[in-house]
């Protein structure tokens, strides 16, 4: 399992743009995919995220998943700054994954089609 504290990486309370997800991409580029089947992103200190940010975040996770041999990877967002909305569900569907709230966290699962 790999755990990242998003606010420590990005240092912003509102994550609005796709570009704001870049520090997460950089941090995940160093992940040992043999031992990581789960990524936990802790959003403590973040007050807002937009669908654009979530879309980029899911694209980053797809990239990490494509580097793993099994193609299996689970994303858990703890302390999310908002509840899931239909916009976030639509973004997840576009990536071929499922996003759902479980115990006040967001769990992203599924295997998007490989290109």
Secondary structure, DSSP 8 states (H G I E B T S, - for coil): -EEEEHHHHH--SEE-SSGGGHHHHHHHTT--TTT-SEEEEE-TT--EE-HHHHHHHHHHHHHHHHHSSS---EEEEES-SS---HHHHHHHHHTT-EEEEETTEEEEE------
